[in-house]
């Protein structure tokens, strides 16, 4: 009899402990994250006359309408929205990118906001994502979301992308992974992603380095952290910056003319990125023009028009002798962003080369 009482008491005590442990966890699990959507325009906010036409106008739909298309996001997070711009991303500018960076810094400074979602056109998403990855100091998730089909299309991809993007921005496990892009169930790092199809829904890839993770109807899985520097470890700062130095990209091809390189110098570029052939190569005329530019103090970076692979220093081009920089694994458009931000400060070529290895 006594034994049975002790057993009962033991069960009662254990049950009480279990309840005490579980209740706070339950309450915590109920606490929704606060996510702010910063809308910039793009196809995700685009509208067409019918559901099956390819012509449409970017940036027609408000944040409320985008959220209303996926009311389930309100179960994931408390949502607030701000319209930063309303452009197709071919019209994205450094001015808007600086505005975004400033607003993200303000919003993420305190405890009121847990994550940021930026809706953006896909054309120049990689530039904005990479720029923000360089200059935003927060370790809170900053997630870019877009779509390939306008909101009015049959099988529009925007609503689910927005849902998944909010799920990542609201997720504590997404912290410390830099600026990300969420589209078509994949979570990319800003450093690795690139647009590979003009029209396909699966347009973003992260070649060689691979994905940060995946998300399926808001269930996220993470595979890795970015390997490059970003966030608090980044040395770049755009506080108070209103303009970035001019950096031009010149496309390399067979029998290329040096005229565009010379014109870029004449027009006052502070840096030139060559989208070279193969391992950042170019013909002798172009190489001579790059050497001339370098002697005038213009920073010339050799990147590649090839979709994947590193551009190595001193491989077929003697960078040491000619005063050039190799882009390592950055494509021309990201090389341009890094150089624009780097040139906010006086730097020597050795230091600029280091940046290409580290970021
Ligand atoms: N040109 C548009 C843009 O970048 C269309 C691309 C898109 O958003 O999918 O905003």
Boltz pocket constraint, residues with backbone or C-beta under 6 A from the ligand:
constraints:
  - pocket:
      binder: B
      contacts: [[A, 41], [A, 42], [A, 43], [A, 44], [A, 58], [A, 87], [A, 88], [A, 89], [A, 90], [A, 120], [A, 121], [A, 122], [A, 123], [A, 124], [A, 146], [A, 147], [A, 148], [A, 149]]
      max_distance: 6.0
